[in-house]
Amino acid sequence: MTKHASAYEGGCLCGAIRFRCRVGEPPSTYYCHCRMCQKASGAPVVAWASFPAERVEFVKGSPAWHRSSAMVMRGFCAHCGTPLVWQAETGKNQLALTLATFDEPDQLPPKIHVWTESKMQWFAINDGLPLHPQRASN
């Protein structure tokens, strides 16, 4: 994620989609261990940064969307398949972007683990971050 004075940037593997997130209040950053994220990514955990939707702009291309459940839409690159976006039907004012797709992901490290009740038994969590069996309570 390129952090300019005013934005973080990123995009998909093939470069067909680029996004920019305007800087403001720090986004919520977290690791998700839910089964939907595991299946959608093919990985045991996905790291996310959640921004107010009005701060996110797709500056090149736009994601294709898939309804992964009655409550969730997921955006991805239709060319290379990179998972990019998560959006809840009830929270359309927020967009979560996969942290690994930012140009400089180290600048927004995850702060918590959520849905650890679905964590792969062989996946060790030993980073000392707070663990939430389901979603984090606000």
PyRosetta script that sets phi, psi and omega in degrees:
from pyrosetta import init, pose_from_sequence

init()
pose = pose_from_sequence("MTKHASAYEGGCLCGAIRFRCRVGEPPSTYYCHCRMCQKASGAPVVAWASFPAERVEFVKGSPAWHRSSAMVMRGFCAHCGTPLVWQAETGKNQLALTLATFDEPDQLPPKIHVWTESKMQWFAINDGLPLHPQRASN")
pose.set_psi(1, 119.6)
pose.set_omega(1, 176.6)
pose.set_phi(2, -80.6)
pose.set_psi(2, 121.6)
pose.set_omega(2, 178.3)
pose.set_phi(3, -100.9)
pose.set_psi(3, 108.6)
pose.set_omega(3, 172.8)
pose.set_phi(4, -91.6)
pose.set_psi(4, 179.3)
pose.set_omega(4, 178.5)
pose.set_phi(5, -57.3)
pose.set_psi(5, -24.1)
pose.set_omega(5, -173.3)
pose.set_phi(6, -123.7)
pose.set_psi(6, -1.3)
pose.set_omega(6, -174.7)
pose.set_phi(7, -160.0)
pose.set_psi(7, 156.2)
pose.set_omega(7, 168.0)
pose.set_phi(8, -105.1)
pose.set_psi(8, 144.0)
pose.set_omega(8, -178.3)
pose.set_phi(9, -129.6)
pose.set_psi(9, 158.7)
pose.set_omega(9, 177.8)
pose.set_phi(10, -170.7)
pose.set_psi(10, -172.6)
pose.set_omega(10, -179.7)
pose.set_phi(11, 180.0)
pose.set_psi(11, -178.6)
pose.set_omega(11, -177.3)
pose.set_phi(12, -81.8)
pose.set_psi(12, 174.3)
pose.set_omega(12, -177.9)
pose.set_phi(13, -60.3)
pose.set_psi(13, -42.5)
pose.set_omega(13, -175.2)
pose.set_phi(14, -87.9)
pose.set_psi(14, -10.4)
pose.set_omega(14, 179.1)
pose.set_phi(15, 88.2)
pose.set_psi(15, 1.6)
pose.set_omega(15, 179.9)
pose.set_phi(16, -67.8)
pose.set_psi(16, -26.8)
pose.set_omega(16, -179.7)
pose.set_phi(17, -123.0)
pose.set_psi(17, 131.3)
pose.set_omega(17, 174.3)
pose.set_phi(18, -128.8)
pose.set_psi(18, 141.9)
pose.set_omega(18, 177.8)
pose.set_phi(19, -130.8)
pose.set_psi(19, 161.8)
pose.set_omega(19, 177.1)
pose.set_phi(20, -137.4)
pose.set_psi(20, 133.2)
pose.set_omega(20, 177.4)
pose.set_phi(21, -117.0)
pose.set_psi(21, 115.9)
pose.set_omega(21, -180.0)
pose.set_phi(22, -66.6)
pose.set_psi(22, 139.8)
pose.set_omega(22, 179.8)
pose.set_phi(23, -71.6)
pose.set_psi(23, 143.0)
pose.set_omega(23, 177.0)
pose.set_phi(24, -167.0)
pose.set_psi(24, -139.6)
pose.set_omega(24, 173.4)
pose.set_phi(25, -56.0)
pose.set_psi(25, 142.2)
pose.set_omega(25, 179.3)
pose.set_phi(26, -56.3)
pose.set_psi(26, 138.7)
pose.set_omega(26, 178.8)
pose.set_phi(27, -71.3)
pose.set_psi(27, 161.3)
pose.set_omega(27, 171.3)
pose.set_phi(28, -77.1)
pose.set_psi(28, 125.4)
pose.set_omega(28, 179.7)
pose.set_phi(29, -120.9)
pose.set_psi(29, 136.5)
pose.set_omega(29, -173.8)
pose.set_phi(30, -160.8)
pose.set_psi(30, 159.2)
pose.set_omega(30, 170.3)
pose.set_phi(31, -96.5)
pose.set_psi(31, 132.0)
pose.set_omega(31, 176.4)
pose.set_phi(32, -111.8)
pose.set_psi(32, 128.6)
pose.set_omega(32, -179.5)
pose.set_phi(33, -109.2)
pose.set_psi(33, 14.6)
pose.set_omega(33, -176.6)
pose.set_phi(34, -69.3)
pose.set_psi(34, 157.3)
pose.set_omega(34, -178.5)
pose.set_phi(35, -64.5)
pose.set_psi(35, -33.6)
pose.set_omega(35, 178.9)
pose.set_phi(36, -65.5)
pose.set_psi(36, -43.9)
pose.set_omega(36, 177.8)
pose.set_phi(37, -65.0)
pose.set_psi(37, -39.4)
pose.set_omega(37, 178.5)
pose.set_phi(38, -60.6)
pose.set_psi(38, -47.2)
pose.set_omega(38, -178.6)
pose.set_phi(39, -68.8)
pose.set_psi(39, -41.2)
pose.set_omega(39, -178.0)
pose.set_phi(40, -66.8)
pose.set_psi(40, -30.7)
pose.set_omega(40, -176.7)
pose.set_phi(41, -101.0)
pose.set_psi(41, -22.2)
pose.set_omega(41, -173.1)
pose.set_phi(42, 73.2)
pose.set_psi(42, 20.3)
pose.set_omega(42, -177.8)
pose.set_phi(43, -127.7)
pose.set_psi(43, 157.6)
pose.set_omega(43, -179.1)
pose.set_phi(44, -71.3)
pose.set_psi(44, -18.2)
pose.set_omega(44, -178.5)
pose.set_phi(45, -155.8)
pose.set_psi(45, 149.3)
pose.set_omega(45, 176.1)
pose.set_phi(46, -125.9)
pose.set_psi(46, 134.7)
pose.set_omega(46, 176.0)
pose.set_phi(47, -95.8)
pose.set_psi(47, 135.0)
pose.set_omega(47, -175.4)
pose.set_phi(48, -128.6)
pose.set_psi(48, 153.9)
pose.set_omega(48, 168.0)
pose.set_phi(49, -126.5)
pose.set_psi(49, 121.8)
pose.set_omega(49, -177.0)
pose.set_phi(50, -102.6)
pose.set_psi(50, 124.6)
pose.set_omega(50, -178.2)
pose.set_phi(51, -120.2)
pose.set_psi(51, 153.6)
pose.set_omega(51, 167.7)
pose.set_phi(52, -58.8)
pose.set_psi(52, 134.8)
pose.set_omega(52, -175.0)
pose.set_phi(53, -55.7)
pose.set_psi(53, -34.2)
pose.set_omega(53, -177.7)
pose.set_phi(54, -70.2)
pose.set_psi(54, -11.8)
pose.set_omega(54, 177.7)
pose.set_phi(55, -93.0)
pose.set_psi(55, -4.6)
pose.set_omega(55, -177.8)
pose.set_phi(56, -105.7)
pose.set_psi(56, 130.1)
pose.set_omega(56, 179.9)
pose.set_phi(57, -133.0)
pose.set_psi(57, 131.9)
pose.set_omega(57, 173.0)
pose.set_phi(58, -89.9)
pose.set_psi(58, 110.8)
pose.set_omega(58, -173.4)
pose.set_phi(59, -93.3)
pose.set_psi(59, -14.5)
pose.set_omega(59, 174.2)
pose.set_phi(60, -145.7)
pose.set_psi(60, 124.2)
pose.set_omega(60, -179.0)
pose.set_phi(61, 66.2)
pose.set_psi(61, -177.3)
pose.set_omega(61, 175.9)
pose.set_phi(62, -153.3)
pose.set_psi(62, 151.2)
pose.set_omega(62, -177.3)
pose.set_phi(63, -70.8)
pose.set_psi(63, 151.6)
pose.set_omega(63, 166.2)
pose.set_phi(64, -83.3)
pose.set_psi(64, 150.8)
pose.set_omega(64, -175.2)
pose.set_phi(65, -117.6)
pose.set_psi(65, 144.7)
pose.set_omega(65, 177.0)
pose.set_phi(66, -135.1)
pose.set_psi(66, 130.7)
pose.set_omega(66, 175.3)
pose.set_phi(67, -82.8)
pose.set_psi(67, 107.8)
pose.set_omega(67, -177.7)
pose.set_phi(68, -86.4)
pose.set_psi(68, -13.6)
pose.set_omega(68, 174.0)
pose.set_phi(69, -161.7)
pose.set_psi(69, 176.9)
pose.set_omega(69, 179.2)
pose.set_phi(70, -62.6)
pose.set_psi(70, -20.8)
pose.set_omega(70, -174.4)
pose.set_phi(71, -110.0)
pose.set_psi(71, -7.0)
pose.set_omega(71, -170.8)
pose.set_phi(72, -134.3)
pose.set_psi(72, 138.5)
pose.set_omega(72, 171.2)
pose.set_phi(73, -112.1)
pose.set_psi(73, 141.2)
pose.set_omega(73, 177.0)
pose.set_phi(74, -123.8)
pose.set_psi(74, 134.3)
pose.set_omega(74, 178.9)
pose.set_phi(75, -106.4)
pose.set_psi(75, 141.8)
pose.set_omega(75, -177.1)
pose.set_phi(76, -148.8)
pose.set_psi(76, 164.9)
pose.set_omega(76, 175.6)
pose.set_phi(77, -80.1)
pose.set_psi(77, 123.5)
pose.set_omega(77, 179.9)
pose.set_phi(78, -71.5)
pose.set_psi(78, -16.3)
pose.set_omega(78, -179.7)
pose.set_phi(79, -86.1)
pose.set_psi(79, -49.4)
pose.set_omega(79, -174.9)
pose.set_phi(80, -112.3)
pose.set_psi(80, -9.8)
pose.set_omega(80, 176.7)
pose.set_phi(81, 86.4)
pose.set_psi(81, 2.0)
pose.set_omega(81, -178.4)
pose.set_phi(82, -58.3)
pose.set_psi(82, 123.8)
pose.set_omega(82, 172.4)
pose.set_phi(83, -68.9)
pose.set_psi(83, 130.8)
pose.set_omega(83, -175.2)
pose.set_phi(84, -122.9)
pose.set_psi(84, -45.0)
pose.set_omega(84, -166.2)
pose.set_phi(85, -133.7)
pose.set_psi(85, 145.6)
pose.set_omega(85, 172.8)
pose.set_phi(86, -127.8)
pose.set_psi(86, 133.3)
pose.set_omega(86, 177.8)
pose.set_phi(87, -144.4)
pose.set_psi(87, 127.5)
pose.set_omega(87, 177.6)
pose.set_phi(88, -81.8)
pose.set_psi(88, 141.9)
pose.set_omega(88, 176.5)
pose.set_phi(89, -58.0)
pose.set_psi(89, -36.4)
pose.set_omega(89, -177.7)
pose.set_phi(90, -83.6)
pose.set_psi(90, -9.7)
pose.set_omega(90, -177.4)
pose.set_phi(91, -127.8)
pose.set_psi(91, 52.1)
pose.set_omega(91, -175.9)
pose.set_phi(92, -65.7)
pose.set_psi(92, -6.9)
pose.set_omega(92, 177.5)
pose.set_phi(93, -85.4)
pose.set_psi(93, -0.3)
pose.set_omega(93, 179.3)
pose.set_phi(94, -125.6)
pose.set_psi(94, 142.4)
pose.set_omega(94, 171.7)
pose.set_phi(95, -126.9)
pose.set_psi(95, 130.9)
pose.set_omega(95, 173.9)
pose.set_phi(96, -102.7)
pose.set_psi(96, 131.1)
pose.set_omega(96, 179.7)
pose.set_phi(97, -113.8)
pose.set_psi(97, 141.1)
pose.set_omega(97, 179.6)
pose.set_phi(98, -65.9)
pose.set_psi(98, 125.4)
pose.set_omega(98, -175.3)
pose.set_phi(99, -60.4)
pose.set_psi(99, -35.2)
pose.set_omega(99, -177.6)
pose.set_phi(100, -67.6)
pose.set_psi(100, -13.7)
pose.set_omega(100, 179.3)
pose.set_phi(101, -88.1)
pose.set_psi(101, -6.5)
pose.set_omega(101, 175.8)
pose.set_phi(102, -73.8)
pose.set_psi(102, 150.7)
pose.set_omega(102, -179.6)
pose.set_phi(103, -63.2)
pose.set_psi(103, -35.0)
pose.set_omega(103, 179.5)
pose.set_phi(104, -131.2)
pose.set_psi(104, 73.8)
pose.set_omega(104, -173.5)
pose.set_phi(105, -64.1)
pose.set_psi(105, -21.9)
pose.set_omega(105, -179.6)
pose.set_phi(106, -64.5)
pose.set_psi(106, -16.9)
pose.set_omega(106, -178.7)
pose.set_phi(107, -76.7)
pose.set_psi(107, -13.1)
pose.set_omega(107, -179.9)
pose.set_phi(108, -131.1)
pose.set_psi(108, 68.9)
pose.set_omega(108, -177.3)
pose.set_phi(109, -67.5)
pose.set_psi(109, 145.9)
pose.set_omega(109, 175.8)
pose.set_phi(110, -61.5)
pose.set_psi(110, 148.0)
pose.set_omega(110, -177.2)
pose.set_phi(111, -108.2)
pose.set_psi(111, -19.7)
pose.set_omega(111, -177.6)
pose.set_phi(112, -148.3)
pose.set_psi(112, 168.7)
pose.set_omega(112, 170.7)
pose.set_phi(113, -114.2)
pose.set_psi(113, 132.6)
pose.set_omega(113, 176.5)
pose.set_phi(114, -120.2)
pose.set_psi(114, 158.1)
pose.set_omega(114, -179.3)
pose.set_phi(115, 57.2)
pose.set_psi(115, 39.9)
pose.set_omega(115, 180.0)
pose.set_phi(116, -68.7)
pose.set_psi(116, -13.8)
pose.set_omega(116, 175.1)
pose.set_phi(117, -64.3)
pose.set_psi(117, -18.6)
pose.set_omega(117, 178.1)
pose.set_phi(118, -101.9)
pose.set_psi(118, 5.7)
pose.set_omega(118, -177.9)
pose.set_phi(119, -58.8)
pose.set_psi(119, 139.9)
pose.set_omega(119, 174.2)
pose.set_phi(120, -62.3)
pose.set_psi(120, 132.6)
pose.set_omega(120, -176.9)
pose.set_phi(121, -59.4)
pose.set_psi(121, -31.0)
pose.set_omega(121, -177.8)
pose.set_phi(122, -85.6)
pose.set_psi(122, -1.6)
pose.set_omega(122, -179.5)
pose.set_phi(123, -95.3)
pose.set_psi(123, 110.7)
pose.set_omega(123, -178.2)
pose.set_phi(124, -85.2)
pose.set_psi(124, 132.4)
pose.set_omega(124, 173.4)
pose.set_phi(125, -109.8)
pose.set_psi(125, 112.1)
pose.set_omega(125, -179.1)
pose.set_phi(126, -137.1)
pose.set_psi(126, 31.2)
pose.set_omega(126, -178.7)
pose.set_phi(127, -91.7)
pose.set_psi(127, -2.6)
pose.set_omega(127, 177.8)
pose.set_phi(128, 79.2)
pose.set_psi(128, 2.4)
pose.set_omega(128, 178.7)
pose.set_phi(129, -75.7)
pose.set_psi(129, 154.9)
pose.set_omega(129, 178.1)
pose.set_phi(130, -60.3)
pose.set_psi(130, 142.2)
pose.set_omega(130, 179.6)
pose.set_phi(131, -111.9)
pose.set_psi(131, 133.0)
pose.set_omega(131, 178.6)
pose.set_phi(132, -123.6)
pose.set_psi(132, 119.4)
pose.set_omega(132, -179.0)
pose.set_phi(133, -56.6)
pose.set_psi(133, -33.2)
pose.set_omega(133, 175.5)
pose.set_phi(134, -124.1)
pose.set_psi(134, -138.1)
pose.set_omega(134, 179.8)
pose.set_phi(135, -78.8)
pose.set_psi(135, 160.8)
pose.set_omega(135, 178.6)
pose.set_phi(136, -75.9)
pose.set_psi(136, 141.2)
pose.set_omega(136, 176.5)
pose.set_phi(137, -86.4)
pose.set_psi(137, 142.4)
pose.set_omega(137, -178.1)
pose.set_phi(138, -88.7)
pose.dump_pdb("model.pdb")
